């Protein structure tokens, strides 16, 4: 290979690597718009069987900036889902302990907990309350009120939903705009943070009492 070809190949590789690092993860998932909170339905007492969201479940996110992206999530959350006649009933609520925020960088984790982002001292708990599920088609459409950073908005997203006698499983990937929840920190002038954040859900709930690890630590 000639010197010119080597240089050209190196430049091409560098440009490709740079563009890959700058790609927006939210471009490959559903972008959820927000609306005013909706009324939550209540299930009659004894209407359904309780399924506890297990600690092996995952609630994760991917945030990005001009130069790349970071993954993270929450290690401590809890929730109970009621099921009757093979369907989720009522308004199940998931609570997240924001102090359990983690990321792939320790310094970033500390910054995410600070007032620039989640401000976990002021807003220690976030909640997602399901207000409706449209399960007639695949994927299902889940709508709920998401309270984050002291702001509550209605959010809808597509999800793979499986309900059986022994488990409820929810898998979803979608994006929300952090500024809809007043998380406005822009990042550095030469390395701006993108508005859209990808949320990844992999929830599994089963019947039976909640174990200590299935309960949210405040």
Buried (B, 14 or more C-beta within 10 A) or exposed (E): EEEEEEEEEEEEEEEEEEEEEEEBBBEEBBEBEBEEBBEBEEBEEEEBEBBBBBBEBBBBBBBBBBEEBBBBBBBBBBBBBBBBEEEBBBBBBBBBBBBBBBBEEEEBBEBBBEEBBBBBEEBEBBBBBBBBBEBEEEBBBBBBBBBBBEBBBBBBBBBBBEBEEEBBBBBBBBBBBBEBBEBEEEBEEEEEBBBBBBBBBBBBBBEEEBEEEBBBEE
